[in-house]
């Protein structure tokens, strides 16, 4: 799978596990969470394991932040699937 995907709530728990699974299957992942430090930690683990991932802070209650998150992901991943 060479897909570009955003996972929201990816800093911990099920979201982080989803990022790990998608990366293991070859996806390029935008790790999005309201807790930027947590998202960065997950993305760093994926990069250290040889996968493509980057972190972004997003508050899904803020429409502008959501739009910025998608714009960042598209710019860094070359589009989304």
C-alpha positions as CSV (number, residue, x, y, z in Angstrom):
1,X,0.0,0.0,0.0
2,X,1.5,3.3,-1.0
3,X,-1.3,5.6,0.3
4,X,-1.1,9.0,1.9
5,X,-3.4,9.1,4.9
6,X,-4.2,11.4,7.8
7,X,-5.0,9.8,11.2
8,X,-6.6,12.2,13.6
9,X,-6.3,11.5,17.3
10,X,-3.1,9.7,16.5
11,X,-1.0,10.7,19.5
12,X,-2.1,7.9,21.7
13,X,-4.2,4.8,21.9
14,X,-6.2,3.5,19.0
15,X,-5.0,6.4,16.8
16,X,-1.3,5.6,17.5
17,X,-1.9,1.9,16.8
18,X,-3.6,2.8,13.6
19,X,-0.6,4.8,12.5
20,X,1.7,1.9,13.3
21,X,-0.4,-0.5,11.3
22,X,-0.8,1.8,8.3
23,X,3.0,2.5,8.3
24,X,3.7,-1.3,8.5
25,X,1.6,-1.7,5.4
26,X,3.5,1.0,3.5
27,X,1.3,4.0,4.0
28,X,2.7,7.5,4.3
29,X,1.0,9.1,7.3
30,X,0.2,12.5,8.7
31,X,0.0,12.0,12.5
32,X,-2.6,14.6,13.7
33,X,-3.5,15.3,17.3
34,X,-4.4,18.2,19.5
35,X,-1.4,17.2,21.6
36,X,1.5,18.0,19.3
37,X,4.2,16.4,21.5
38,X,2.3,13.1,21.5
39,X,1.9,13.2,17.7
40,X,5.6,14.1,17.3
41,X,6.6,11.1,19.4
42,X,4.5,8.7,17.3
43,X,5.8,10.2,14.1
44,X,9.4,9.9,15.3
45,X,8.9,6.3,16.2
46,X,7.6,5.6,12.7
47,X,10.5,7.5,11.0
48,X,13.0,5.7,13.2
49,X,11.5,2.4,12.0
50,X,12.0,3.5,8.4
51,X,8.5,4.7,7.6
52,X,7.3,8.1,6.3
53,X,5.3,10.0,8.9
54,X,5.1,13.6,10.1
55,X,3.2,15.2,12.9
56,X,0.8,18.1,13.0
57,X,-1.2,19.7,15.7
58,X,-5.0,19.9,15.0
59,X,-8.0,20.9,17.1
60,X,-10.9,19.4,15.3
61,X,-13.3,22.0,16.9
62,X,-11.4,24.7,14.9
63,X,-12.4,24.7,11.2
64,X,-9.3,26.7,10.3
65,X,-7.0,24.3,12.1
66,X,-8.6,21.4,10.2
67,X,-8.2,23.1,6.9
68,X,-4.6,23.9,7.7
69,X,-4.0,20.2,8.7
70,X,-5.3,19.0,5.4
71,X,-3.3,21.6,3.5
72,X,-0.1,20.6,5.4
73,X,-0.7,16.9,4.7
74,X,-1.4,17.5,1.0
75,X,1.8,19.6,0.7
76,X,4.0,17.1,2.5
77,X,2.5,13.9,1.1
78,X,1.7,15.1,-2.4
79,X,-2.0,14.5,-2.0
80,X,-4.3,12.2,0.1
81,X,-6.0,8.9,-0.6
